């Protein structure tokens, strides 16, 4: 289980990778592999942010944040709908 600092570090790594991909292709399309990686980065970011929010909510409620768990992609990706 990741703690808050590890989650924030992972989020920073993912955002940096996302920005590198986008900057490398200004004015030109990403290839299929890069598009797939960008989609996976976005899913991973959603899952990290969700876990961090769960931890914050548990802490605010006086519960153990370490009992929060990473939710499935199908769960976090359907929040938007």
N, C-alpha and C positions, 0 to 999 in steps of 0.2 A: 504494500500500500504506500502510495506517495504522500509525503506531507505537503503543506502549503508551499514551502520554498521550492521543493522539487517540481511541483505542478507549475508554478510561475516560471521556473527555469525552462521547463519543457514547452510551455506556451511561447516563451521568447524564442526558443530554437525554431519552432514551427513557423512563427511569424517571419523570422529572418529568412528561412528557406522559401517561404511564399513570396517574399519581396524579391529575393534573388531570382527566382523563376520569372516573376513579372518584369523585372528590370532587364533581364537578359533578352526579352522578347518584345521590347517596345517597338510598335509598328509592324510586328510580324506575329503570326499565329503560333501557339504552342503545338508541338507535334502530339500525337495520340498518347504516347508514354508520359509526356509532361502534363498533359491535361488530366490524365489518370492520377498522377502524383499530386497535382493541385487539388483534385477532388478529395483524395485521401488526407491531405494536409487539413483541409476544411473540416472533414469528419473528425480527425484527431483533435483539432482545436475545439470543436463543439463538445467533445467528450471530456476534454480537460477542463474547460470552463464549467461544464455541468457538475463535474466532481468537486471543483473548487466551491461552487455555489452550495452544493449539498453540505460540504464541510462547514462553510460559514453559517448555514441555517442550523445545522446540528449544534454548533458551538453557541449560537444565539439562543437556542432553546435549552441550553444547559446539558446537552447530550454529548457523547464522545464523538468528535469529528472523525476519528479513525474507523468508525463503523460505517461511514459512507462508502459507497461502492461505485465503481465505474459501470455506467449503464451501456447497454448494447447500442450499436450504431442505429438500429431500427427504431429505438426509443428516442434518442436525442435528435435524430434527423427528422422525426415527425412532430417535434414541438412546434415547428413553424407553420404547420398546416392548420 
